[in-house]
Amino acid sequence: MTSRADAVPRPVRRPVPLSHRVVLATGWGRRAIAALAGACGALAMAPVGFVPAMAVSLTAAVWLIDGSERTAASRSGARRHAWPTLRSAFGAGWWWGFGYFTAGLYWLGAAFLVDADKTAWLMPLGVVALPAVLAIYSGGAFALARALWWPGPARVPALAFALLVAELLRGWLFTGFPWNEIGMALGTNLVLAQGASVIGLHGLTALSVLVFAAPATLADRDVRGRRSLAPAALAALALVGLAGFGAWRLSGGPVPDVAGVRLRIMQPDVFGDGEFTYENKDALLAKYLALSDRATAADRTGLADVTHLIWPESPFPFILSRDPDALDAIGRILPKDTVLVTGAARVEGSQTSAKDPPRYFNAIQVLGHDPGTGTAAVGDTYDKVHLVPFGEYMPFIGLMERLGISQFVPIPGGFTPGTRHRLLRVPGLPPVVPAVCYEAIFSGGLLPPGDEGLDRGVILNVSDDGWFGRTAGPWQHLAQARLRAVEQGLPLIRAANTGVSAIVDPYGRILQELPLGEAGVLDGFLPQSLGPTAFSEMNQVIPLAASCLLLTLLFAVRYGDARRRTRSL
C-alpha cells in the first residue's frame, strides 16, 4: 500500500538557464567566466577564423554586465550604488579583455626566445603584462556600457558604442596598438570582409558587436513571459545581408592585370639561426641574389623577365646605402630594366660628430640599375612612421635601462620615426602606398591626407614576422594587411622574411602566396585597382558616424521600451 506521504508529488527541479548562471556568478567564478568568454572570442581571428566564437564571447559579455549590479550589491551590502556597479563592470571587462588578448597574442612570447639568454626572463611582459594593459580598454568599455545600460535590447547598442570607443582609443593612445580589433571577427572572413569597402574596420567593429551580442536578448522575457526574438532576428538578417553583399561583390570574376608589370617576391626565411650577422653579410647577400635569380619555370628564367623585384623588411645586417660592395653586387645581377624595392635600415648624421649624431630609420628603398657605373643606385625612400614599442624604440628609455630592459632590434638609441605617411615613387608601378611591418594594421592610416581616394595604386607591405615563428601571429598580420586592400580597393604586394608573402587583389583574394617558414620566390602579375571605395572617400568620418548611429539607436530603443512599459502599467 502506498503511504500518503509517498503520494505527494515531488517538486520538479528545472535546470538553471545558462544566462542566469553567468549573471549570478560572483568571485573567481565570475572572473573565470569572463576570461574564458574573452578567450573564446579570439577563435574568430586568424588562423582559426571561427566567426560564431565571437557570438559566444559577446553574449557572455552582456550577461556579465547584467550581473554587475548584483555583484556590487553583494560586496557593498547596498542595492543601488553607481560606483560599485561600474567598478564591478570594469572588473568583468578587464578579465574578459585579459582572456581575449592573452589568447589572441600568445605568440608574442616567441619573440622573447629568439635571444633567450638575454630576453627569456622578459617573456611575462609579452604574454601577461601586455594583455593586462590592453584589458584596461575593455574594462573601461564595460563600465561605460554599464553607465548607459537599460533593460532589454538597448543593452546591445550600449555595448557596441562602448567597445567601439575603446577600440578607437586602443588604436590611437600611446602610438596605438589596434591588433585584432573586434571587427576582425568579420574581417577575417573574405565574404563578410567586403563590408569594409564601405564602412571600414571600425564600422565592422560596431556591426560585429551589434550582431554577436544580440543573442543575449534571447534570454529576456517581457511582462507576459514572452521571449524577445526581434534583436536576434535583426542581427541574423544583418549578417545575411552582409554575406549577400560580399558574395555579390566577389562575383565579378578576376581583376585585370596592370600591363607590363611582372613581379617577383623573394622570401629568404633567414632568422634566429645565427645567420643574420654582420660577419655573414656577404654570404647573406649572395643567398638573396641567388634566390632572386632562381628559374622557377620554363617561362620564368630568373630575373631576365622580371620588372620589379621585392625584398622584405630590413634583410641586411648593415646599412645598404652606405655599402658600395653590396650595391655593386646588386647592380651586377639586376637587369637594366628591373627595379628592386627592399626594406632597409638607413642612417642620417655622423658616427663621429656629437653635433650631428646618427639617426636610424626603418625604411623602404627603391634601387635601380645605374648604367654609368654598373652598380645599383638608391632612388626614392620611405621611412616607417609607426614604430613598434620595445621592438624598434624604447618607451621611458631611462627607466627601462635601469631595469635592464633593452629593445629587440639592436639599433643605438632605437629607430627614429618618419615624419609623415607619403606615397613611394617606383618606376613602372602605379602610386605605391608603403607600409612597413605592422603599419598595415592601422585602418585608414596608410595614406597621406588628400590621397585617400586614389583612383589607382598598390599597397606594398614589407615585414619580418620571423620573431614569432610558426604561430598565429604571421597569419593574423596577413589577414589585417589583406583587409587594407579591401578597404582601399587597392591590390596588395606583401613580402615577409619568413612568410607569409603574397599577392592580393583589391577584393582581398589571395592570388599567390609563399608558405610560412619556407625560402623561395613568388612570381606573379599586379592586379589593377578598383578605384576609390566608399571607405577610402570618407574614412575620416566613419568612426564618428558609427558612434552617432549607435547612440541614436541606443536612445531610440530606450525610448520605445519606456513607452511600452508605460502602456503596460
VOSEDREN-394596 format. One record per residue (C-alpha): residue in three letters; x, y, z. Coordinates in steps of 0.001 Angstrom, whole numbers, plus 500000, padded with zeros to 6 digits. Each point is the difference from the previous one (the first is absolute). Example, Ala and Ser with C-alpha at 12.3 -4.5 7.8 and 13.67 -1.06 7.14 Angstrom:
ALA512300495500507800 SER501370503440499340 
***
This chain:
MET500000500000500000 THR501289503466499096 SER500283502375502924 ARG498477503437499911 ALA503450501559500230 ASP501156498043496992 ALA497011501246498001 VAL501066503659500307 PRO501650500968496713 ARG503589501105500277 PRO500890503448498644 VAL501615499904496567 ARG503404501614499921 ARG500366502028496880 PRO503505500587498659 VAL501356503480500629 PRO500303501836496666 LEU503522500745498891 SER499283503726499959 HIS499030499871503677 ARG503176498128500873 VAL502101502720498384 VAL497982502883501466 LEU500049498519503506 ALA503666498993499987 THR502222501661502591 GLY503610499984501095 TRP502506497885498129 GLY497235498178498186 ARG498920503273498400 ARG503601500862499122 ALA500573496584498433 ILE496825500272497901 ALA501077503442498774 ALA503537498864499105 LEU498774496864498222 ALA497389501997498085 GLY502669502451498842 ALA502329497180498992 CYS497183498419498020 GLY499660503219497984 ALA503623499679498881 LEU499016496843498066 ALA498287502288497491 MET503426501371499021 ALA502445498481497519 PRO501085497317499521 VAL496947498284501552 GLY497429502484498710 PHE497039498368501775 VAL497579502936499787 PRO497268498617502372 ALA502550500028502844 MET499563503764500251 ALA496257499510500560 VAL500747497812503022 SER502498502580501277 LEU497809503100499657 THR496822498286501156 ALA501795499119503226 ALA501240503606500181 VAL496412501299500091 TRP499061497598502778 LEU503112500892501986 ILE499083503673499875 ASP496431499053500986 GLY501442498405503119 SER502121503002500966 GLU497315501618502149 ARG499334496825501955 THR503720499366500492 ALA500505503564501204 ALA497080499711502415 SER501321496744501451 ARG503328501653500671 SER498766503295501397 GLY496911498802501779 ALA497986502612498103 ARG497651499576497096 ARG500560502939497696 HIS503301501793500126 ALA501383501207496678 TRP503689499840500825 PRO500112496365501220 THR497919498978496978 LEU502342501714497545 ARG503010498559501806 SER498510496518499733 ALA499344500524496279 PHE503579501218499524 GLY501301496871501746 ALA497958497718497753 GLY501199501903496946 TRP503607499828501125 TRP499862496235500412 TRP498158499652496688 GLY502694502062498264 PHE502796498145501773 GLY498671496708498657 TYR499502501448496511 PHE503465501536499696 THR501829497138501663 ALA498457497467497624 GLY500381502278496982 LEU503551501220500691 TYR501620496958501633 TRP502423499798497067 LEU501786503167501163 GLY501803497765502472 ALA501954498439497146 ALA501888503280499464 PHE501503499737503475 LEU501529496614499155 VAL501915501184496902 ASP502872501158502217 ALA498952497987503032 ASP503129500652502061 LYS499210503727500082 THR496230500238499701 ALA498308496785501177 TRP499544501486503473 LEU497922502778498396 MET497463497609498472 PRO497299500923502576 LEU500020503509498494 GLY498753498588496723 VAL497662497232501065 VAL498582501463503235 ALA500858503668500515 LEU498979501229496542 PRO496591498243500093 ALA499525501369503516 VAL500582503548498742 LEU497842499584496899 ALA497207498579502159 ILE499639503442501582 TYR498314501095496772 SER497376497250500162 GLY499550500601503720 GLY499259503649499300 ALA497626498975497207 PHE497990497723502314 ALA499781502797502588 LEU498874502521497363 ALA497443497529498685 ARG498692499448503537 ALA499593503767500424 LEU497789499977496881 TRP498287496716500928 TRP496275499510499589 PRO497996496781500378 GLY499164498302496728 PRO501399500395496473 ALA501537503437500703 ARG502880498237501781 VAL501379498826496650 PRO500597503429498380 ALA501293501234503380 LEU502697497309499950 ALA500698500594496300 PHE500542503722500575 ALA502255499410503010 LEU502158497373498293 LEU500319502140496860 VAL501271502924502099 ALA502444497675501776 GLU501329498585496727 LEU500445503491498526 LEU501996501022503068 ARG502060496804499851 GLY501021500870496452 TRP500971503568500923 LEU501327500399503558 PHE503763499524500577 THR500549499650496188 GLY497298497313499857 PHE499872496209499927 PRO496768499029498167 TRP500955496353499525 ASN496977497688499575 GLU497363502697500354 ILE496607498390500624 GLY498911500781496440 MET502533497440498783 ALA497456497364501061 LEU498262500989496756 GLY503128501243498211 THR501782496632500132 ASN497276498382497880 LEU500460501085496363 VAL496277500175499176 LEU499031501917503139 ALA503106502197499702 GLN498622501649496855 GLY497972502299502233 ALA503277501721500864 SER499957501569496535 VAL497090502105501261 ILE500364500319503780 GLY503610498989500671 LEU501327498046502964 HIS498477502338502591 GLY496596499631498369 LEU500447496226500075 THR500781500270503719 ALA496719501793500691 LEU498101497500497850 SER501766497015501595 VAL498879500983503489 LEU496435500744498867 VAL499761496626498265 PHE501895497755502392 ALA498664501455503264 ALA496368499834498844 PRO499505496299500955 ALA500263501095503655 THR496495501472499693 LEU498530496555499283 ALA500137499394503744 ASP497832503080500666 ARG496269499769500670 ASP497404502758499916 VAL497303500610502606 ARG497920497176498472 GLY502881497542500148 ARG500657500016496263 ARG503533499865498604 SER501392502896498010 LEU500826498668496538 ALA500242503240498024 PRO503623501009500822 ALA501442496581499135 ALA497868499803496858 LEU501180503450498875 ALA503610499004500744 ALA499644496842497906 LEU498459502051497200 ALA502890502482500138 LEU502526497153499826 VAL498197498447497034 GLY499882503395498294 LEU503720500523500551 ALA500759496546498627 GLY497774500689496998 PHE501794503267499297 GLY503355498254500278 ALA498972497161497694 TRP498688502504497441 ARG503188502046500181 LEU502180496923499486 SER497950498690497083 GLY501566502285497401 GLY502792497645499014 PRO503760500634499908 VAL501446503501499988 PRO502033500970496896 ASP503759500349500415 VAL502023503187499696 ALA501633499871496593 GLY503754499536499865 VAL500539499091503677 ARG501508496652500957 LEU500683499594503705 ARG502384497773501920 ILE499868499864503804 MET503014498522501774 GLN499365498288503362 PRO503406499041501466 ASP498811498401503281 VAL503099501231501857 PHE499460500373503721 GLY501104498819503406 ASP502695497547498949 GLY503098502189500300 GLU500055500640496255 PHE498866503635500283 THR503254501625501126 TYR502288502691498620 GLU502834497474499704 ASN497780497910497715 LYS498800502907497868 ASP501709498879496783 ALA498535496503500223 LEU496584501442500793 LEU500035502298496996 ALA501214497178497770 LYS497063497889501204 TYR497529502788499240 LEU501413500544496527 ALA500064496295499143 LEU496460499527501280 SER498772503084498125 ASP501479498735496719 ARG498613496494500365 ALA498217498526496968 THR496554498862501187 ALA498556498713496727 ALA500785499592496333 ASP498527503438499301 ARG501526501666503084 THR503767500053499551 GLY501157501955503025 LEU500042503785499968 ALA500169500391496227 ASP496229500471499656 VAL499290501601503405 THR499145503704500105 HIS499812500370503797 LEU501870497972502611 ILE498672500347503573 TRP502039499183503104 PRO498601499995503578 GLU500521502317502965 SER503610500750501072 PRO501662496879498555 PHE503520501423500482 PRO502185500015503143 PHE501644503140498592 ILE499065503367498479 LEU499382499187496340 SER500236503555498671 ARG503468500389501584 ASP501428496671498814 PRO501466500401496479 ASP500916496330499760 ALA496397498939500600 LEU498687502561497513 ASP502523498782497454 ALA498956496361500501 ILE496328500906499579 GLY500786502114496932 ARG501810497113498330 ILE496998497682500233 LEU497202502539499591 PRO498930500377496344 LYS499944503575498754 ASP496191500084499792 THR499365498278503341 VAL499276501962503188 LEU500778498659503475 VAL497732501158502842 THR501302498895503386 GLY499734500666503666 ALA503249501407501374 ALA501229501886503033 ARG501465503362499081 VAL501900502599501984 GLU500344503764500049 GLY502644501902501886 SER503563499179500919 GLN501477497202502065 THR502700502365501275 SER498301503376500488 ALA498263500754503305 LYS498193502926498350 ASP498442497756497363 PRO499594496539501574 PRO498802497112497832 ARG496242499511499620 TYR498823496623498738 PHE496815499432497992 ASN498134496820499095 ALA499388500661496328 ILE498911498745496605 GLN502475500907497267 VAL499714499862496214 LEU503130498883498113 GLY500575500155496294 HIS502875499093497709 ASP502480502828499443 PRO501234499519496415 GLY502903502395500534 THR501632498148502872 GLY498428496554499734 THR498960500118503658 ALA496556500292501582 ALA498934503554500827 VAL497554500896502798 GLY496996501990498835 ASP496919500890502023 THR499762499096503702 TYR497155499711502502 ASP500692500042503756 LYS497739498034502324 VAL497723502286502041 HIS498406497574502487 LEU502813498362501946 VAL499484496907502160 PRO500385500758503738 PHE502757497903501611 GLY500867498595496558 GLU501227503086498133 TYR500032502627502726 MET499944499927503777 PRO497285501945501847 PHE501232501557503263 ILE503503499047498948 GLY501719501304503173 LEU497826497865502284 MET500227496959497730 GLU503783500124499845 ARG500181500116503793 LEU497823496885500076 GLY502292498266497504 ILE497380499963497222 SER501177500689496448 GLN498199500076496679 PHE500019496952497723 VAL501631501698496994 PRO503561500976501047 ILE500059503502498496 PRO501814502625502115 GLY497303502244501443 GLY497282498158498082 PHE498480500918496651 THR498815503520499247 PRO496437500194498630 GLY499351501454496573 THR498356503404499900 ARG496866499046498065 HIS498280497417497851 ARG500541500596496300 LEU499896498202496695 LEU503116498225498736 ARG501140500605496425 VAL500966496734498282 PRO500723500120496248 GLY497562497838498063 LEU497463499662502836 PRO496876502019500772 PRO500221502159503175 VAL501282497790502823 VAL498464500198503489 PRO502858498793502247 ALA499438498148503262 VAL502946498700501991 CYS499125497065502261 TYR497089500714502328 GLU499139503315498365 ALA497650497832497942 ILE497705499410503008 PHE498952503676500270 SER496667500460498235 GLY499862503239498030 GLY503499500970501104 LEU502165499079497009 LEU499276502818497580 PRO500989503640500420 PRO497162502541500226 GLY498680500781496560 ASP500971496642498512 GLU497326497863501701 GLY497978499537496819 LEU502703498717497665 ASP498496499023496664 ARG502923497628499479 GLY502890498732502071 VAL501377497064501958 ILE500695499312503678 LEU503501498693500708 ASN500488498309503368 VAL503512498830500870 SER500335498175503296 ASP502105497695502138 ASP497747497695502031 GLY502861497613500726 TRP499933501135503628 PHE496816497993500479 GLY500883496694498362 ARG497269497734498696 THR497254501367502194 ALA496731501824499401 GLY501763503382499875 PRO501061500012496319 TRP496538498826498909 GLN498298502714502030 HIS502354502569498466 LEU499145498808496483 ALA496254500133500733 GLN500220503589501196 ALA502166501093497067 ARG497527498327497642 LEU497151502020501494 ARG501856503220499074 ALA499739498877496360 VAL496233499535500363 GLU499569503358501732 GLN501946501970497397 GLY499130498020496881 LEU503721499581499320 PRO502046496842499355 LEU502551498931502602 ILE503568498808499525 ARG501319498434503194 ALA503617498925500486 ALA500768498391503376 ASN503364498572501021 THR498644496676501280 GLY496517500296498519 VAL497255500337499221 SER500870501842496750 ALA497124500481497578 ILE498404501865497119 VAL496458501051500878 ASP497406501545497689 PRO497912503057501028 TYR497170497734501187 GLY502349498341502484 ARG500338496778498017 ILE503439498424500430 LEU501140499248496469 GLN503365498491500938 GLU501871499428503236 LEU503182498477501370 PRO499592497648502962 LEU501017501056503480 GLY503524498976500920 GLU501240499157496489 ALA502603501723497839 GLY498988500682496427 VAL498863502468497380 LEU496519500857498852 ASP499377501126496420 GLY496806501748499026 PHE498228502901498396 LEU498634503134501648 PRO496190500274500046 GLN498486503347499117 SER498350502119502687 LEU496224500466500144 GLY499991503743500417 PRO498948501799503184 THR497710498073502349 ALA497341501565502189 PHE502319499470502957 SER503024501612498355 GLU497925503072499176 MET498643500546503507 ASN502105497954502427 GLN500618502986502284 VAL496288500394500807 ILE499044496331500347 PRO500990499598503694 LEU498039503130500932 ALA497042498962497852 ALA499986496493501500 SER500150501398503543 CYS497123502417499357 LEU497938497240498367 LEU500502497669502972 LEU499014502716502486 THR496929500829497929 LEU499048496322499884 LEU500610499670503732 PHE497732502883500997 ALA497356499125497402 VAL499731496469501406 ARG499962501346503562 TYR497243502462499126 GLY497910497338498290 ASP500481497593502889 ALA499049502648502545 ARG496789500768498106 ARG499052496325499874 ARG500605499644503723 THR497855503055500692 ARG497101498640497915 SER500164496640501768 LEU499543501555503461 
***
